Amino acid sequence: MTELKIAVVGAGVIGVTTACELQKRFRNANIKIVANEFFEGTTSYVAAGIFCPGTSFSGPTDEITEKWVKDSYYYWENVKDSNEAGTAGVIEISGYMFSSSIPDIVRNSFMEKVCPLYRAATREELKICPGNWKYGSYFTTLVTQSSLYIPWAFNKFKSNGGQIERRKVESLESLAKENDVVVNCTGLGAKFLCKDRKIVPIRGQVIKVRAPWLKNFFYGDYDTYIIPGVDSVTLGGCRQYQSWDLKVNKYDEMQIKEKCERMVPSLARAEVIGSKVGLRPHRETVRVEKEMKNFDGKRVKIVHNYGHGGYGVTTAPGTALHACDLVHELLAGNNKL
Ligand SMILES: Cc1cc2nc3c(=O)[nH]c(=O)nc-3n(C[C@H](O)[C@H](O)[C@H](O)COP(=O)(O)OP(=O)(O)OC[C@H]3O[C@@H](n4cnc5c(N)ncnc54)[C@H](O)[C@@H]3O)c2cc1C
C-alpha cells in the first residue's frame, strides 16, 4: 500500500492546528508543514489570542459559522482543562466590554451561546473604569497565547512524525507531484497563491507590557483593548483596512498607550516589552473549501483554510476540523465540485 502524503502550506495558528488535526484523523499519513515564515515571523504571534469572534465573522452559512465557533471553544476549553494548559498557553479569563455609544456593541450572540458566563454589567461595574460608560457586559472566556501554543503544537506535530520544510511555495499545484492533498493555510499569502482579490490586510498594532496585577480583560470604544495573557498583557489597537505597512508606527503607539491608560490608569507603571504589527488576513467569508485542478496531466486535490481576519486564534480548531472533513471527502472520491 502506498503511503498517504499531505502537505500543509503555512505555519501560523491555522496551519499548525490543521496539521495536528490531520495527524489525528489520518494516523498513518506522512504530513509535512511547508512555510517561509515560522513562529515570530507569522501574524499569529502578534495576536492577543482572546476567544471573542466579532459579530461579523462569517463562514459560508450561519450554521457552519456557529459550528466552527462551538467546536473551537470546546477544543480550547479541553486544552485549558488538561494538564498541558500551562505549556500550551491557554487560560480562562473574565472581563468587561464597555461602550458609551450603542448597546449592541456589548452584545455578541456567538459568545452568549458558548461562554460559561455572559451577562450585562451592573451600574456599579460601569464605574470600574474611568470614562462615561453607558453599556457593558461581563463575560468569561479563554485566551491562547500563540507564542506558547504554536511551539507546543509544533512539538506535538514533530513527535508524531510530522515533517517541516522552510521555503516559499510559488504555486500550490507544484506541491501536487509529491502529495495526495495540499492544504492551503497561508493567510494573507493566499492573495497571491490563489489570486484571491477578496482577501485584504487589516493592519493592527499592539503594545506588549508586563502588568501581572491585571487579572481581567477590558474592551472600550475606538478599538481599545487590554488583554492579559500568560506572561504579558496586550494593549491595542487599530484596524487599518488595506494597509500593508509592517513597521511600528509611533503615532499608533501613542494613541494605544493613551487610550489604554485612560481606561486602566495603573497601566502607566507597566513595564513595556515592545510594540508589534500584524496584518489580519481578512476575507468577508472565511474560505474553507475543497478544489480540484488539472496540473501537468494530474488531478490536484487542494483544501483551502484561510481568511480568518482578526479571529484566527479563536476559530483555528473549528475550521481545522472542517478542513480535515474536506480532505477526507477528497480522498474518498466524494468530489462534488
Ligand atoms: C494586532 C492583532 C491582534 C489580534 N488579536 C487576535 C485575538 O485576540 N484573537 C484572535 O482570534 N485573533 C487575533 N488576531 C488575528 C490572528 O492573528 C489571525 O487571524 C491569525 O494569526 C491568522 O493565522 P494564519 O495562520 O492564517 O496566518 P499567519 O499567522 O500569517 O500564517 C501564515 C503562514 O503562511 C505562510 N505562507 C504564506 N504564503 C506562503 C507561501 N507562498 N509559501 C510558503 N509559506 C507561505 C507564512 O509564512 C506563515 O507561516 C489578531 C491579529 C492582529 C494583527
The ligand as a Tripos MOL2 file, in Angstrom:
@<TRIPOS>MOLECULE
LIG
   53    58     1     0     0
SMALL
NO_CHARGES

@<TRIPOS>ATOM
      1 C1         -2.9840   43.1070   16.2710 C.3       1 LIG1
      2 C2         -3.6800   41.7930   16.0940 C.ar      1 LIG1
      3 C3         -4.3940   41.2650   17.1650 C.ar      1 LIG1
      4 C4         -5.0780   40.0450   17.0060 C.ar      1 LIG1
      5 N1         -5.7640   39.5320   18.0810 N.ar      1 LIG1
      6 C5         -6.4510   38.3690   17.9340 C.ar      1 LIG1
      7 C6         -7.1660   37.8240   19.0270 C.ar      1 LIG1
      8 O1         -7.1650   38.3670   20.1320 O.2       1 LIG1
      9 N2         -7.8790   36.6750   18.8180 N.ar      1 LIG1
     10 C7         -7.8840   36.0440   17.6040 C.ar      1 LIG1
     11 O2         -8.5610   35.0080   17.4690 O.2       1 LIG1
     12 N3         -7.1840   36.5320   16.5680 N.ar      1 LIG1
     13 C8         -6.4780   37.6750   16.6860 C.ar      1 LIG1
     14 N4         -5.7970   38.2000   15.6290 N.ar      1 LIG1
     15 C9         -5.9200   37.5390   14.3190 C.3       1 LIG1
     16 C10        -4.9730   36.3740   14.1500 C.3       1 LIG1
     17 O3         -3.6570   36.7700   14.4460 O.3       1 LIG1
     18 C11        -5.0470   35.8570   12.7010 C.3       1 LIG1
     19 O4         -6.3770   35.5820   12.3410 O.3       1 LIG1
     20 C12        -4.2400   34.5770   12.5680 C.3       1 LIG1
     21 O5         -2.9250   34.7750   13.0210 O.3       1 LIG1
     22 C13        -4.2260   34.0660   11.1300 C.3       1 LIG1
     23 O6         -3.4530   32.9100   11.1370 O.3       1 LIG1
     24 P1         -2.8990   32.2650    9.8090 P.3       1 LIG1
     25 O7         -2.2310   31.0140   10.2210 O.co2     1 LIG1
     26 O8         -3.9920   32.2200    8.7910 O.co2     1 LIG1
     27 O9         -1.8550   33.3370    9.2420 O.3       1 LIG1
     28 P2         -0.2950   33.6270    9.6200 P.3       1 LIG1
     29 O10        -0.0670   33.5660   11.0820 O.co2     1 LIG1
     30 O11         0.0130   34.8810    8.9190 O.co2     1 LIG1
     31 O12         0.4550   32.4220    8.9290 O.3       1 LIG1
     32 C14         0.5230   32.2880    7.5290 C.3       1 LIG1
     33 C15         1.5840   31.2530    7.1940 C.3       1 LIG1
     34 O13         1.5700   31.0110    5.7840 O.3       1 LIG1
     35 C16         2.8930   31.0860    5.2950 C.3       1 LIG1
     36 N5          2.8570   31.4380    3.8740 N.ar      1 LIG1
     37 C17         2.1290   32.3870    3.2500 C.ar      1 LIG1
     38 N6          2.3730   32.3900    1.9250 N.ar      1 LIG1
     39 C18         3.3020   31.4160    1.7190 C.ar      1 LIG1
     40 C19         3.9720   30.9190    0.5580 C.ar      1 LIG1
     41 N7          3.7560   31.4100   -0.6590 N.pl3     1 LIG1
     42 N8          4.8810   29.9140    0.7120 N.ar      1 LIG1
     43 C20         5.1450   29.3740    1.9360 C.ar      1 LIG1
     44 N9          4.5230   29.7990    3.0630 N.ar      1 LIG1
     45 C21         3.6080   30.8060    2.9520 C.ar      1 LIG1
     46 C22         3.5530   32.1320    6.1700 C.3       1 LIG1
     47 O14         4.9770   32.0290    6.0800 O.3       1 LIG1
     48 C23         3.0110   31.7000    7.5400 C.3       1 LIG1
     49 O15         3.7540   30.6190    8.0320 O.3       1 LIG1
     50 C24        -5.0590   39.3710   15.7620 C.ar      1 LIG1
     51 C25        -4.3030   39.8840   14.7140 C.ar      1 LIG1
     52 C26        -3.6070   41.0870   14.8720 C.ar      1 LIG1
     53 C27        -2.8040   41.6070   13.7300 C.3       1 LIG1
@<TRIPOS>BOND
     1     1     2 1
     2     2     3 ar
     3     2    52 ar
     4     3     4 ar
     5     4     5 ar
     6     4    50 ar
     7     5     6 ar
     8     6     7 ar
     9     6    13 1
    10     7     8 2
    11     7     9 ar
    12     9    10 ar
    13    10    11 2
    14    10    12 ar
    15    12    13 ar
    16    13    14 ar
    17    14    15 1
    18    14    50 ar
    19    15    16 1
    20    16    17 1
    21    16    18 1
    22    18    19 1
    23    18    20 1
    24    20    21 1
    25    20    22 1
    26    22    23 1
    27    23    24 1
    28    24    25 2
    29    24    26 1
    30    24    27 1
    31    27    28 1
    32    28    29 2
    33    28    30 1
    34    28    31 1
    35    31    32 1
    36    32    33 1
    37    33    34 1
    38    33    48 1
    39    34    35 1
    40    35    36 1
    41    35    46 1
    42    36    37 ar
    43    36    45 ar
    44    37    38 ar
    45    38    39 ar
    46    39    40 ar
    47    39    45 ar
    48    40    41 1
    49    40    42 ar
    50    42    43 ar
    51    43    44 ar
    52    44    45 ar
    53    46    47 1
    54    46    48 1
    55    48    49 1
    56    50    51 ar
    57    51    52 ar
    58    52    53 1
@<TRIPOS>SUBSTRUCTURE
     1 LIG1         1 GROUP 0 **** ****
